[in-house]
């Protein structure tokens, strides 16, 4: 049985990951093992920070609503 080299498939997989991390600095965009670790870390951070952004905006909306309610109360009192 002949030996089958899987270089093309492995290279294709690595280049797909490299495209994702092309903007990262240093080894994070060059070394395969580090690239895969940074990709996981980036996706985890993105997911977590989306939730944090929603939380921040929710707080902002509450502040704005309270400010408007406060202005309306002052107008009705006068």
N, CA, C, O and CB atoms as a CASP TS submission, in Angstrom:
PFRMAT TS
TARGET T0000
AUTHOR 0000-0000-0000
METHOD Language model
MODEL 1
PARENT N/A
ATOM      1  N   UNK     1       0.840  -1.181   0.000  1.00  0.00           N
ATOM      2  CA  UNK     1       0.000   0.000   0.000  1.00  0.00           C
ATOM      3  C   UNK     1       0.886   1.245   0.000  1.00  0.00           C
ATOM      4  O   UNK     1       1.876   1.314   0.728  1.00  0.00           O
ATOM      5  CB  UNK     1      -0.956  -0.002   1.219  1.00  0.00           C
ATOM      6  N   UNK     2       0.525   2.204  -0.806  1.00  0.00           N
ATOM      7  CA  UNK     2       1.334   3.421  -0.902  1.00  0.00           C
ATOM      8  C   UNK     2       1.020   4.377   0.244  1.00  0.00           C
ATOM      9  O   UNK     2      -0.060   4.367   0.835  1.00  0.00           O
ATOM     10  CB  UNK     2       1.097   4.118  -2.249  1.00  0.00           C
ATOM     11  N   UNK     3       2.017   5.196   0.519  1.00  0.00           N
ATOM     12  CA  UNK     3       1.876   6.173   1.600  1.00  0.00           C
ATOM     13  C   UNK     3       1.070   7.363   1.079  1.00  0.00           C
ATOM     14  O   UNK     3       1.321   7.860  -0.019  1.00  0.00           O
ATOM     15  CB  UNK     3       3.279   6.635   2.134  1.00  0.00           C
ATOM     16  N   UNK     4       0.113   7.806   1.865  1.00  0.00           N
ATOM     17  CA  UNK     4      -0.716   8.950   1.470  1.00  0.00           C
ATOM     18  C   UNK     4      -0.299  10.150   2.305  1.00  0.00           C
ATOM     19  O   UNK     4      -0.332  10.124   3.535  1.00  0.00           O
ATOM     20  CB  UNK     4      -2.245   8.643   1.651  1.00  0.00           C
ATOM     21  N   UNK     5       0.092  11.196   1.600  1.00  0.00           N
ATOM     22  CA  UNK     5       0.466  12.421   2.295  1.00  0.00           C
ATOM     23  C   UNK     5      -0.755  13.331   2.343  1.00  0.00           C
ATOM     24  O   UNK     5      -1.462  13.490   1.348  1.00  0.00           O
ATOM     25  CB  UNK     5       1.674  13.131   1.594  1.00  0.00           C
ATOM     26  N   UNK     6      -0.994  13.922   3.497  1.00  0.00           N
ATOM     27  CA  UNK     6      -2.159  14.776   3.640  1.00  0.00           C
ATOM     28  C   UNK     6      -1.758  16.244   3.730  1.00  0.00           C
ATOM     29  O   UNK     6      -2.404  17.026   4.427  1.00  0.00           O
ATOM     30  CB  UNK     6      -2.960  14.374   4.867  1.00  0.00           C
ATOM     31  N   UNK     7      -0.701  16.614   3.029  1.00  0.00           N
ATOM     32  CA  UNK     7      -0.182  17.970   3.101  1.00  0.00           C
ATOM     33  C   UNK     7      -1.162  19.011   2.599  1.00  0.00           C
ATOM     34  O   UNK     7      -1.282  20.078   3.201  1.00  0.00           O
ATOM     35  CB  UNK     7       1.083  18.067   2.323  1.00  0.00           C
ATOM     36  N   UNK     8      -1.853  18.736   1.533  1.00  0.00           N
ATOM     37  CA  UNK     8      -2.763  19.713   0.941  1.00  0.00           C
ATOM     38  C   UNK     8      -3.908  20.031   1.897  1.00  0.00           C
ATOM     39  O   UNK     8      -4.247  21.195   2.109  1.00  0.00           O
ATOM     40  CB  UNK     8      -3.314  19.193  -0.395  1.00  0.00           C
ATOM     41  N   UNK     9      -4.494  18.994   2.466  1.00  0.00           N
ATOM     42  CA  UNK     9      -5.633  19.189   3.355  1.00  0.00           C
ATOM     43  C   UNK     9      -5.199  19.918   4.622  1.00  0.00           C
ATOM     44  O   UNK     9      -5.886  20.823   5.096  1.00  0.00           O
ATOM     45  CB  UNK     9      -6.279  17.839   3.709  1.00  0.00           C
ATOM     46  N   UNK    10      -4.058  19.517   5.162  1.00  0.00           N
ATOM     47  CA  UNK    10      -3.553  20.164   6.382  1.00  0.00           C
ATOM     48  C   UNK    10      -3.233  21.635   6.098  1.00  0.00           C
ATOM     49  O   UNK    10      -3.534  22.506   6.914  1.00  0.00           O
ATOM     50  CB  UNK    10      -2.286  19.426   6.917  1.00  0.00           C
ATOM     51  N   UNK    11      -2.630  21.906   4.956  1.00  0.00           N
ATOM     52  CA  UNK    11      -2.276  23.279   4.599  1.00  0.00           C
ATOM     53  C   UNK    11      -3.537  24.126   4.417  1.00  0.00           C
ATOM     54  O   UNK    11      -3.588  25.284   4.831  1.00  0.00           O
ATOM     55  CB  UNK    11      -1.424  23.300   3.312  1.00  0.00           C
ATOM     56  N   UNK    12      -4.548  23.529   3.793  1.00  0.00           N
ATOM     57  CA  UNK    12      -5.819  24.229   3.578  1.00  0.00           C
ATOM     58  C   UNK    12      -6.456  24.605   4.921  1.00  0.00           C
ATOM     59  O   UNK    12      -6.974  25.711   5.082  1.00  0.00           O
ATOM     60  CB  UNK    12      -6.791  23.348   2.748  1.00  0.00           C
ATOM     61  N   UNK    13      -6.413  23.677   5.880  1.00  0.00           N
ATOM     62  CA  UNK    13      -6.977  23.927   7.203  1.00  0.00           C
ATOM     63  C   UNK    13      -6.209  25.038   7.910  1.00  0.00           C
ATOM     64  O   UNK    13      -6.808  25.915   8.532  1.00  0.00           O
ATOM     65  CB  UNK    13      -6.959  22.645   8.049  1.00  0.00           C
ATOM     66  N   UNK    14      -4.887  25.000   7.814  1.00  0.00           N
ATOM     67  CA  UNK    14      -4.059  26.016   8.474  1.00  0.00           C
ATOM     68  C   UNK    14      -4.256  27.398   7.860  1.00  0.00           C
ATOM     69  O   UNK    14      -4.322  28.394   8.580  1.00  0.00           O
ATOM     70  CB  UNK    14      -2.588  25.625   8.397  1.00  0.00           C
ATOM     71  N   UNK    15      -4.349  27.461   6.537  1.00  0.00           N
ATOM     72  CA  UNK    15      -4.526  28.768   5.893  1.00  0.00           C
ATOM     73  C   UNK    15      -5.881  29.367   6.238  1.00  0.00           C
ATOM     74  O   UNK    15      -6.008  30.587   6.344  1.00  0.00           O
ATOM     75  CB  UNK    15      -4.383  28.642   4.371  1.00  0.00           C
ATOM     76  N   UNK    16      -6.897  28.523   6.416  1.00  0.00           N
ATOM     77  CA  UNK    16      -8.214  29.022   6.795  1.00  0.00           C
ATOM     78  C   UNK    16      -8.153  29.674   8.180  1.00  0.00           C
ATOM     79  O   UNK    16      -8.758  30.721   8.412  1.00  0.00           O
ATOM     80  CB  UNK    16      -9.256  27.875   6.780  1.00  0.00           C
ATOM     81  N   UNK    17      -7.420  29.046   9.087  1.00  0.00           N
ATOM     82  CA  UNK    17      -7.261  29.617  10.434  1.00  0.00           C
ATOM     83  C   UNK    17      -6.396  30.871  10.360  1.00  0.00           C
ATOM     84  O   UNK    17      -6.658  31.846  11.065  1.00  0.00           O
ATOM     85  CB  UNK    17      -6.629  28.578  11.409  1.00  0.00           C
ATOM     86  N   UNK    18      -5.363  30.854   9.510  1.00  0.00           N
ATOM     87  CA  UNK    18      -4.461  32.010   9.384  1.00  0.00           C
ATOM     88  C   UNK    18      -5.192  33.242   8.878  1.00  0.00           C
ATOM     89  O   UNK    18      -4.858  34.355   9.283  1.00  0.00           O
ATOM     90  CB  UNK    18      -3.302  31.681   8.446  1.00  0.00           C
ATOM     91  N   UNK    19      -6.167  33.081   8.018  1.00  0.00           N
ATOM     92  CA  UNK    19      -6.943  34.217   7.519  1.00  0.00           C
ATOM     93  C   UNK    19      -7.673  34.912   8.659  1.00  0.00           C
ATOM     94  O   UNK    19      -7.797  36.137   8.671  1.00  0.00           O
ATOM     95  CB  UNK    19      -7.947  33.759   6.450  1.00  0.00           C
ATOM     96  N   UNK    20      -8.157  34.122   9.620  1.00  0.00           N
ATOM     97  CA  UNK    20      -8.865  34.691  10.768  1.00  0.00           C
ATOM     98  C   UNK    20      -7.932  35.521  11.637  1.00  0.00           C
ATOM     99  O   UNK    20      -8.315  36.578  12.138  1.00  0.00           O
ATOM    100  CB  UNK    20      -9.503  33.583  11.601  1.00  0.00           C
ATOM    101  N   UNK    21      -6.691  35.029  11.815  1.00  0.00           N
ATOM    102  CA  UNK    21      -5.758  35.684  12.735  1.00  0.00           C
ATOM    103  C   UNK    21      -4.719  36.538  12.013  1.00  0.00           C
ATOM    104  O   UNK    21      -3.673  36.843  12.586  1.00  0.00           O
ATOM    105  CB  UNK    21      -5.056  34.644  13.579  1.00  0.00           C
ATOM    106  N   UNK    22      -4.983  36.924  10.787  1.00  0.00           N
ATOM    107  CA  UNK    22      -3.971  37.655  10.010  1.00  0.00           C
ATOM    108  C   UNK    22      -3.644  39.026  10.596  1.00  0.00           C
ATOM    109  O   UNK    22      -2.558  39.555  10.359  1.00  0.00           O
ATOM    110  CB  UNK    22      -4.443  37.823   8.582  1.00  0.00           C
ATOM    111  N   UNK    23      -4.564  39.600  11.352  1.00  0.00           N
ATOM    112  CA  UNK    23      -4.322  40.938  11.892  1.00  0.00           C
ATOM    113  C   UNK    23      -3.654  40.904  13.264  1.00  0.00           C
ATOM    114  O   UNK    23      -3.329  41.956  13.815  1.00  0.00           O
ATOM    115  CB  UNK    23      -5.626  41.701  11.983  1.00  0.00           C
ATOM    116  N   UNK    24      -3.444  39.709  13.827  1.00  0.00           N
ATOM    117  CA  UNK    24      -2.826  39.606  15.141  1.00  0.00           C
ATOM    118  C   UNK    24      -1.333  39.872  15.038  1.00  0.00           C
ATOM    119  O   UNK    24      -0.751  39.724  13.963  1.00  0.00           O
ATOM    120  CB  UNK    24      -3.086  38.224  15.758  1.00  0.00           C
ATOM    121  N   UNK    25      -0.697  40.266  16.157  1.00  0.00           N
ATOM    122  CA  UNK    25       0.717  40.631  16.145  1.00  0.00           C
ATOM    123  C   UNK    25       1.619  39.448  16.484  1.00  0.00           C
ATOM    124  O   UNK    25       1.273  38.589  17.294  1.00  0.00           O
ATOM    125  CB  UNK    25       0.969  41.763  17.121  1.00  0.00           C
ATOM    126  N   UNK    26       2.783  39.431  15.842  1.00  0.00           N
ATOM    127  CA  UNK    26       3.838  38.485  16.197  1.00  0.00           C
ATOM    128  C   UNK    26       3.481  37.037  15.916  1.00  0.00           C
ATOM    129  O   UNK    26       2.894  36.709  14.885  1.00  0.00           O
ATOM    130  CB  UNK    26       4.177  38.632  17.637  1.00  0.00           C
ATOM    131  N   UNK    27       3.852  36.171  16.865  1.00  0.00           N
ATOM    132  CA  UNK    27       3.650  34.733  16.696  1.00  0.00           C
ATOM    133  C   UNK    27       2.171  34.363  16.645  1.00  0.00           C
ATOM    134  O   UNK    27       1.813  33.299  16.141  1.00  0.00           O
ATOM    135  CB  UNK    27       4.328  33.977  17.825  1.00  0.00           C
ATOM    136  N   UNK    28       1.317  35.233  17.162  1.00  0.00           N
ATOM    137  CA  UNK    28      -0.116  34.948  17.178  1.00  0.00           C
ATOM    138  C   UNK    28      -0.701  34.868  15.777  1.00  0.00           C
ATOM    139  O   UNK    28      -1.802  34.347  15.597  1.00  0.00           O
ATOM    140  CB  UNK    28      -0.847  36.006  17.975  1.00  0.00           C
ATOM    141  N   UNK    29       0.019  35.377  14.780  1.00  0.00           N
ATOM    142  CA  UNK    29      -0.475  35.267  13.407  1.00  0.00           C
ATOM    143  C   UNK    29       0.418  34.381  12.544  1.00  0.00           C
ATOM    144  O   UNK    29       0.180  34.245  11.344  1.00  0.00           O
ATOM    145  CB  UNK    29      -0.586  36.647  12.781  1.00  0.00           C
ATOM    146  N   UNK    30       1.465  33.765  13.155  1.00  0.00           N
ATOM    147  CA  UNK    30       2.409  32.995  12.344  1.00  0.00           C
ATOM    148  C   UNK    30       2.512  31.521  12.721  1.00  0.00           C
ATOM    149  O   UNK    30       2.603  30.668  11.838  1.00  0.00           O
ATOM    150  CB  UNK    30       3.754  33.611  12.444  1.00  0.00           C
ATOM    151  N   UNK    31       2.500  31.207  14.001  1.00  0.00           N
ATOM    152  CA  UNK    31       2.700  29.828  14.441  1.00  0.00           C
ATOM    153  C   UNK    31       1.349  29.122  14.587  1.00  0.00           C
ATOM    154  O   UNK    31       0.412  29.639  15.195  1.00  0.00           O
ATOM    155  CB  UNK    31       3.479  29.789  15.781  1.00  0.00           C
ATOM    156  N   UNK    32       1.287  27.923  14.005  1.00  0.00           N
ATOM    157  CA  UNK    32       0.009  27.225  13.907  1.00  0.00           C
ATOM    158  C   UNK    32      -0.625  26.961  15.265  1.00  0.00           C
ATOM    159  O   UNK    32      -1.817  27.209  15.447  1.00  0.00           O
ATOM    160  CB  UNK    32       0.194  25.924  13.178  1.00  0.00           C
ATOM    161  N   UNK    33       0.147  26.465  16.213  1.00  0.00           N
ATOM    162  CA  UNK    33      -0.423  26.137  17.522  1.00  0.00           C
ATOM    163  C   UNK    33      -0.923  27.406  18.226  1.00  0.00           C
ATOM    164  O   UNK    33      -2.013  27.423  18.799  1.00  0.00           O
ATOM    165  CB  UNK    33       0.627  25.412  18.402  1.00  0.00           C
ATOM    166  N   UNK    34      -0.120  28.449  18.174  1.00  0.00           N
ATOM    167  CA  UNK    34      -0.498  29.711  18.811  1.00  0.00           C
ATOM    168  C   UNK    34      -1.707  30.320  18.112  1.00  0.00           C
ATOM    169  O   UNK    34      -2.577  30.902  18.760  1.00  0.00           O
ATOM    170  CB  UNK    34       0.681  30.702  18.796  1.00  0.00           C
ATOM    171  N   UNK    35      -1.761  30.186  16.791  1.00  0.00           N
ATOM    172  CA  UNK    35      -2.895  30.714  16.023  1.00  0.00           C
ATOM    173  C   UNK    35      -4.196  30.092  16.506  1.00  0.00           C
ATOM    174  O   UNK    35      -5.180  30.798  16.727  1.00  0.00           O
ATOM    175  CB  UNK    35      -2.706  30.448  14.515  1.00  0.00           C
ATOM    176  N   UNK    36      -4.205  28.757  16.673  1.00  0.00           N
ATOM    177  CA  UNK    36      -5.444  28.098  17.082  1.00  0.00           C
ATOM    178  C   UNK    36      -5.845  28.502  18.490  1.00  0.00           C
ATOM    179  O   UNK    36      -7.033  28.649  18.776  1.00  0.00           O
ATOM    180  CB  UNK    36      -5.293  26.584  16.999  1.00  0.00           C
ATOM    181  N   UNK    37      -4.856  28.686  19.386  1.00  0.00           N
ATOM    182  CA  UNK    37      -5.154  29.133  20.744  1.00  0.00           C
ATOM    183  C   UNK    37      -5.730  30.546  20.741  1.00  0.00           C
ATOM    184  O   UNK    37      -6.700  30.830  21.443  1.00  0.00           O
ATOM    185  CB  UNK    37      -3.895  29.078  21.612  1.00  0.00           C
ATOM    186  N   UNK    38      -5.125  31.428  19.945  1.00  0.00           N
ATOM    187  CA  UNK    38      -5.586  32.818  19.897  1.00  0.00           C
ATOM    188  C   UNK    38      -6.966  32.934  19.259  1.00  0.00           C
ATOM    189  O   UNK    38      -7.760  33.798  19.631  1.00  0.00           O
ATOM    190  CB  UNK    38      -4.589  33.678  19.128  1.00  0.00           C
ATOM    191  N   UNK    39      -7.246  32.060  18.297  1.00  0.00           N
ATOM    192  CA  UNK    39      -8.560  32.075  17.664  1.00  0.00           C
ATOM    193  C   UNK    39      -9.629  31.728  18.697  1.00  0.00           C
ATOM    194  O   UNK    39     -10.668  32.385  18.770  1.00  0.00           O
ATOM    195  CB  UNK    39      -8.609  31.085  16.470  1.00  0.00           C
ATOM    196  N   UNK    40      -9.369  30.690  19.496  1.00  0.00           N
ATOM    197  CA  UNK    40     -10.316  30.295  20.540  1.00  0.00           C
ATOM    198  C   UNK    40     -10.501  31.435  21.532  1.00  0.00           C
ATOM    199  O   UNK    40     -11.624  31.762  21.916  1.00  0.00           O
ATOM    200  CB  UNK    40      -9.831  29.019  21.269  1.00  0.00           C
ATOM    201  N   UNK    41      -9.382  32.040  21.945  1.00  0.00           N
ATOM    202  CA  UNK    41      -9.442  33.124  22.928  1.00  0.00           C
ATOM    203  C   UNK    41     -10.216  34.322  22.379  1.00  0.00           C
ATOM    204  O   UNK    41     -10.998  34.945  23.098  1.00  0.00           O
ATOM    205  CB  UNK    41      -8.025  33.555  23.338  1.00  0.00           C
ATOM    206  N   UNK    42      -9.994  34.642  21.101  1.00  0.00           N
ATOM    207  CA  UNK    42     -10.679  35.783  20.481  1.00  0.00           C
ATOM    208  C   UNK    42     -12.182  35.544  20.407  1.00  0.00           C
ATOM    209  O   UNK    42     -12.969  36.450  20.679  1.00  0.00           O
ATOM    210  CB  UNK    42     -10.119  36.046  19.075  1.00  0.00           C
ATOM    211  N   UNK    43     -12.582  34.331  20.041  1.00  0.00           N
ATOM    212  CA  UNK    43     -14.006  34.043  19.925  1.00  0.00           C
ATOM    213  C   UNK    43     -14.685  34.050  21.297  1.00  0.00           C
ATOM    214  O   UNK    43     -15.819  34.509  21.428  1.00  0.00           O
ATOM    215  CB  UNK    43     -14.220  32.692  19.238  1.00  0.00           C
ATOM    216  N   UNK    44     -13.986  33.539  22.320  1.00  0.00           N
ATOM    217  CA  UNK    44     -14.533  33.563  23.678  1.00  0.00           C
ATOM    218  C   UNK    44     -14.710  35.007  24.140  1.00  0.00           C
ATOM    219  O   UNK    44     -15.742  35.364  24.709  1.00  0.00           O
ATOM    220  CB  UNK    44     -13.612  32.788  24.657  1.00  0.00           C
ATOM    221  N   UNK    45     -13.688  35.838  23.888  1.00  0.00           N
ATOM    222  CA  UNK    45     -13.756  37.248  24.300  1.00  0.00           C
ATOM    223  C   UNK    45     -14.874  37.977  23.577  1.00  0.00           C
ATOM    224  O   UNK    45     -15.580  38.787  24.177  1.00  0.00           O
ATOM    225  CB  UNK    45     -12.421  37.951  24.036  1.00  0.00           C
ATOM    226  N   UNK    46     -15.038  37.695  22.292  1.00  0.00           N
ATOM    227  CA  UNK    46     -16.082  38.363  21.515  1.00  0.00           C
ATOM    228  C   UNK    46     -17.459  38.027  22.062  1.00  0.00           C
ATOM    229  O   UNK    46     -18.320  38.898  22.186  1.00  0.00           O
ATOM    230  CB  UNK    46     -15.992  37.967  20.037  1.00  0.00           C
ATOM    231  N   UNK    47     -17.657  36.754  22.389  1.00  0.00           N
ATOM    232  CA  UNK    47     -18.947  36.325  22.922  1.00  0.00           C
ATOM    233  C   UNK    47     -19.214  36.969  24.274  1.00  0.00           C
ATOM    234  O   UNK    47     -20.320  37.444  24.534  1.00  0.00           O
ATOM    235  CB  UNK    47     -18.997  34.799  23.044  1.00  0.00           C
ATOM    236  N   UNK    48     -18.194  36.986  25.141  1.00  0.00           N
ATOM    237  CA  UNK    48     -18.344  37.559  26.478  1.00  0.00           C
ATOM    238  C   UNK    48     -18.604  39.069  26.396  1.00  0.00           C
ATOM    239  O   UNK    48     -19.450  39.602  27.114  1.00  0.00           O
ATOM    240  CB  UNK    48     -17.086  37.278  27.329  1.00  0.00           C
ATOM    241  N   UNK    49     -17.874  39.741  25.523  1.00  0.00           N
ATOM    242  CA  UNK    49     -17.978  41.194  25.445  1.00  0.00           C
ATOM    243  C   UNK    49     -19.272  41.656  24.790  1.00  0.00           C
ATOM    244  O   UNK    49     -19.719  42.777  25.034  1.00  0.00           O
ATOM    245  CB  UNK    49     -16.803  41.751  24.687  1.00  0.00           C
ATOM    246  N   UNK    50     -19.881  40.811  23.963  1.00  0.00           N
ATOM    247  CA  UNK    50     -21.207  41.153  23.435  1.00  0.00           C
ATOM    248  C   UNK    50     -22.209  41.254  24.575  1.00  0.00           C
ATOM    249  O   UNK    50     -23.038  42.164  24.614  1.00  0.00           O
ATOM    250  CB  UNK    50     -21.676  40.104  22.396  1.00  0.00           C
ATOM    251  N   UNK    51     -22.121  40.301  25.504  1.00  0.00           N
ATOM    252  CA  UNK    51     -23.011  40.345  26.671  1.00  0.00           C
ATOM    253  C   UNK    51     -22.721  41.569  27.526  1.00  0.00           C
ATOM    254  O   UNK    51     -23.647  42.208  28.025  1.00  0.00           O
ATOM    255  CB  UNK    51     -22.865  39.068  27.513  1.00  0.00           C
ATOM    256  N   UNK    52     -21.444  41.902  27.702  1.00  0.00           N
ATOM    257  CA  UNK    52     -21.075  43.065  28.507  1.00  0.00           C
ATOM    258  C   UNK    52     -21.559  44.358  27.865  1.00  0.00           C
ATOM    259  O   UNK    52     -21.976  45.286  28.558  1.00  0.00           O
ATOM    260  CB  UNK    52     -19.560  43.114  28.706  1.00  0.00           C
ATOM    261  N   UNK    53     -21.502  44.415  26.534  1.00  0.00           N
ATOM    262  CA  UNK    53     -21.961  45.608  25.832  1.00  0.00           C
ATOM    263  C   UNK    53     -23.462  45.797  26.037  1.00  0.00           C
ATOM    264  O   UNK    53     -23.922  46.916  26.262  1.00  0.00           O
ATOM    265  CB  UNK    53     -21.631  45.516  24.331  1.00  0.00           C
ATOM    266  N   UNK    54     -24.221  44.714  25.960  1.00  0.00           N
ATOM    267  CA  UNK    54     -25.665  44.781  26.197  1.00  0.00           C
ATOM    268  C   UNK    54     -25.943  45.271  27.610  1.00  0.00           C
ATOM    269  O   UNK    54     -26.841  46.081  27.838  1.00  0.00           O
ATOM    270  CB  UNK    54     -26.321  43.403  25.969  1.00  0.00           C
ATOM    271  N   UNK    55     -25.154  44.762  28.560  1.00  0.00           N
ATOM    272  CA  UNK    55     -25.320  45.158  29.959  1.00  0.00           C
ATOM    273  C   UNK    55     -25.050  46.647  30.130  1.00  0.00           C
ATOM    274  O   UNK    55     -25.774  47.344  30.840  1.00  0.00           O
ATOM    275  CB  UNK    55     -24.387  44.341  30.867  1.00  0.00           C
ATOM    276  N   UNK    56     -23.997  47.125  29.470  1.00  0.00           N
ATOM    277  CA  UNK    56     -23.650  48.540  29.552  1.00  0.00           C
ATOM    278  C   UNK    56     -24.722  49.438  28.960  1.00  0.00           C
ATOM    279  O   UNK    56     -25.065  50.470  29.537  1.00  0.00           O
ATOM    280  CB  UNK    56     -22.342  48.790  28.852  1.00  0.00           C
ATOM    281  N   UNK    57     -25.255  49.042  27.802  1.00  0.00           N
ATOM    282  CA  UNK    57     -26.300  49.835  27.165  1.00  0.00           C
ATOM    283  C   UNK    57     -27.580  49.838  27.998  1.00  0.00           C
ATOM    284  O   UNK    57     -28.284  50.846  28.065  1.00  0.00           O
ATOM    285  CB  UNK    57     -26.587  49.302  25.763  1.00  0.00           C
ATOM    286  N   UNK    58     -27.872  48.704  28.629  1.00  0.00           N
ATOM    287  CA  UNK    58     -29.054  48.636  29.474  1.00  0.00           C
ATOM    288  C   UNK    58     -28.951  49.646  30.610  1.00  0.00           C
ATOM    289  O   UNK    58     -29.923  50.328  30.935  1.00  0.00           O
ATOM    290  CB  UNK    58     -29.238  47.218  30.032  1.00  0.00           C
ATOM    291  N   UNK    59     -27.758  49.738  31.215  1.00  0.00           N
ATOM    292  CA  UNK    59     -27.531  50.730  32.269  1.00  0.00           C
ATOM    293  C   UNK    59     -27.689  52.148  31.761  1.00  0.00           C
ATOM    294  O   UNK    59     -28.258  53.004  32.439  1.00  0.00           O
ATOM    295  CB  UNK    59     -26.151  50.557  32.864  1.00  0.00           C
ATOM    296  N   UNK    60     -27.178  52.392  30.554  1.00  0.00           N
ATOM    297  CA  UNK    60     -27.285  53.722  29.955  1.00  0.00           C
ATOM    298  C   UNK    60     -28.740  54.108  29.708  1.00  0.00           C
ATOM    299  O   UNK    60     -29.155  55.235  29.978  1.00  0.00           O
ATOM    300  CB  UNK    60     -26.502  53.776  28.644  1.00  0.00           C
ATOM    301  N   UNK    61     -29.517  53.136  29.182  1.00  0.00           N
ATOM    302  CA  UNK    61     -30.931  53.410  28.938  1.00  0.00           C
ATOM    303  C   UNK    61     -31.662  53.740  30.239  1.00  0.00           C
ATOM    304  O   UNK    61     -32.493  54.647  30.276  1.00  0.00           O
ATOM    305  CB  UNK    61     -31.594  52.211  28.253  1.00  0.00           C
ATOM    306  N   UNK    62     -31.348  53.002  31.302  1.00  0.00           N
ATOM    307  CA  UNK    62     -31.982  53.256  32.597  1.00  0.00           C
ATOM    308  C   UNK    62     -31.642  54.656  33.085  1.00  0.00           C
ATOM    309  O   UNK    62     -32.512  55.364  33.591  1.00  0.00           O
ATOM    310  CB  UNK    62     -31.543  52.205  33.637  1.00  0.00           C
ATOM    311  N   UNK    63     -30.378  55.065  32.938  1.00  0.00           N
ATOM    312  CA  UNK    63     -29.970  56.421  33.331  1.00  0.00           C
ATOM    313  C   UNK    63     -30.752  57.472  32.544  1.00  0.00           C
ATOM    314  O   UNK    63     -31.254  58.440  33.115  1.00  0.00           O
ATOM    315  CB  UNK    63     -28.454  56.614  33.111  1.00  0.00           C
ATOM    316  N   UNK    64     -30.850  57.273  31.240  1.00  0.00           N
ATOM    317  CA  UNK    64     -31.552  58.249  30.396  1.00  0.00           C
ATOM    318  C   UNK    64     -33.030  58.340  30.768  1.00  0.00           C
ATOM    319  O   UNK    64     -33.590  59.431  30.868  1.00  0.00           O
ATOM    320  CB  UNK    64     -31.408  57.876  28.911  1.00  0.00           C
ATOM    321  N   UNK    65     -33.649  57.183  30.969  1.00  0.00           N
ATOM    322  CA  UNK    65     -35.077  57.172  31.330  1.00  0.00           C
ATOM    323  C   UNK    65     -35.284  57.882  32.663  1.00  0.00           C
ATOM    324  O   UNK    65     -36.220  58.668  32.806  1.00  0.00           O
ATOM    325  CB  UNK    65     -35.618  55.717  31.407  1.00  0.00           C
ATOM    326  N   UNK    66     -34.416  57.612  33.643  1.00  0.00           N
ATOM    327  CA  UNK    66     -34.534  58.259  34.946  1.00  0.00           C
ATOM    328  C   UNK    66     -34.335  59.767  34.834  1.00  0.00           C
ATOM    329  O   UNK    66     -34.997  60.531  35.536  1.00  0.00           O
ATOM    330  CB  UNK    66     -33.523  57.669  35.925  1.00  0.00           C
ATOM    331  N   UNK    67     -33.424  60.206  33.953  1.00  0.00           N
ATOM    332  CA  UNK    67     -33.199  61.641  33.765  1.00  0.00           C
ATOM    333  C   UNK    67     -34.442  62.309  33.182  1.00  0.00           C
ATOM    334  O   UNK    67     -34.831  63.393  33.615  1.00  0.00           O
ATOM    335  CB  UNK    67     -31.985  61.883  32.846  1.00  0.00           C
ATOM    336  N   UNK    68     -35.058  61.664  32.206  1.00  0.00           N
ATOM    337  CA  UNK    68     -36.266  62.211  31.586  1.00  0.00           C
ATOM    338  C   UNK    68     -37.411  62.256  32.608  1.00  0.00           C
ATOM    339  O   UNK    68     -38.140  63.245  32.678  1.00  0.00           O
ATOM    340  CB  UNK    68     -36.675  61.363  30.348  1.00  0.00           C
ATOM    341  N   UNK    69     -37.564  61.213  33.379  1.00  0.00           N
ATOM    342  CA  UNK    69     -38.612  61.175  34.404  1.00  0.00           C
ATOM    343  C   UNK    69     -38.372  62.284  35.433  1.00  0.00           C
ATOM    344  O   UNK    69     -39.315  62.945  35.866  1.00  0.00           O
ATOM    345  CB  UNK    69     -38.652  59.784  35.101  1.00  0.00           C
ATOM    346  N   UNK    70     -37.113  62.483  35.820  1.00  0.00           N
ATOM    347  CA  UNK    70     -36.774  63.543  36.771  1.00  0.00           C
ATOM    348  C   UNK    70     -37.113  64.926  36.245  1.00  0.00           C
ATOM    349  O   UNK    70     -37.617  65.768  36.988  1.00  0.00           O
ATOM    350  CB  UNK    70     -35.307  63.482  37.112  1.00  0.00           C
ATOM    351  N   UNK    71     -36.837  65.168  34.962  1.00  0.00           N
ATOM    352  CA  UNK    71     -37.184  66.459  34.349  1.00  0.00           C
ATOM    353  C   UNK    71     -38.685  66.661  34.343  1.00  0.00           C
ATOM    354  O   UNK    71     -39.170  67.750  34.648  1.00  0.00           O
ATOM    355  CB  UNK    71     -36.636  66.548  32.915  1.00  0.00           C
ATOM    356  N   UNK    72     -39.425  65.615  33.997  1.00  0.00           N
ATOM    357  CA  UNK    72     -40.892  65.713  33.937  1.00  0.00           C
ATOM    358  C   UNK    72     -41.481  65.977  35.319  1.00  0.00           C
ATOM    359  O   UNK    72     -42.458  66.715  35.449  1.00  0.00           O
ATOM    360  CB  UNK    72     -41.496  64.423  33.348  1.00  0.00           C
ATOM    361  N   UNK    73     -40.886  65.373  36.358  1.00  0.00           N
ATOM    362  CA  UNK    73     -41.380  65.608  37.720  1.00  0.00           C
ATOM    363  C   UNK    73     -41.171  67.067  38.112  1.00  0.00           C
ATOM    364  O   UNK    73     -42.045  67.687  38.718  1.00  0.00           O
ATOM    365  CB  UNK    73     -40.669  64.674  38.731  1.00  0.00           C
ATOM    366  N   UNK    74     -40.002  67.611  37.762  1.00  0.00           N
ATOM    367  CA  UNK    74     -39.697  69.011  38.093  1.00  0.00           C
ATOM    368  C   UNK    74     -40.676  69.955  37.388  1.00  0.00           C
ATOM    369  O   UNK    74     -41.092  70.956  37.970  1.00  0.00           O
ATOM    370  CB  UNK    74     -38.236  69.360  37.696  1.00  0.00           C
ATOM    371  N   UNK    75     -41.047  69.648  36.147  1.00  0.00           N
ATOM    372  CA  UNK    75     -41.971  70.493  35.389  1.00  0.00           C
ATOM    373  C   UNK    75     -43.365  70.476  36.016  1.00  0.00           C
ATOM    374  O   UNK    75     -44.020  71.515  36.103  1.00  0.00           O
ATOM    375  CB  UNK    75     -42.043  70.028  33.924  1.00  0.00           C
ATOM    376  N   UNK    76     -43.815  69.308  36.449  1.00  0.00           N
ATOM    377  CA  UNK    76     -45.165  69.206  37.015  1.00  0.00           C
ATOM    378  C   UNK    76     -45.249  69.879  38.391  1.00  0.00           C
ATOM    379  O   UNK    76     -46.298  70.403  38.767  1.00  0.00           O
ATOM    380  CB  UNK    76     -45.582  67.729  37.127  1.00  0.00           C
ATOM    381  N   UNK    77     -44.131  69.860  39.144  1.00  0.00           N
ATOM    382  CA  UNK    77     -44.130  70.490  40.462  1.00  0.00           C
ATOM    383  C   UNK    77     -44.231  72.008  40.325  1.00  0.00           C
ATOM    384  O   UNK    77     -44.945  72.630  41.110  1.00  0.00           O
ATOM    385  CB  UNK    77     -42.858  70.105  41.247  1.00  0.00           C
ATOM    386  N   UNK    78     -43.563  72.616  39.383  1.00  0.00           N
ATOM    387  CA  UNK    78     -43.554  74.073  39.210  1.00  0.00           C
ATOM    388  C   UNK    78     -44.842  74.539  38.685  1.00  0.00           C
ATOM    389  O   UNK    78     -45.025  75.737  38.472  1.00  0.00           O
ATOM    390  CB  UNK    78     -42.454  74.515  38.299  1.00  0.00           C
TER
END
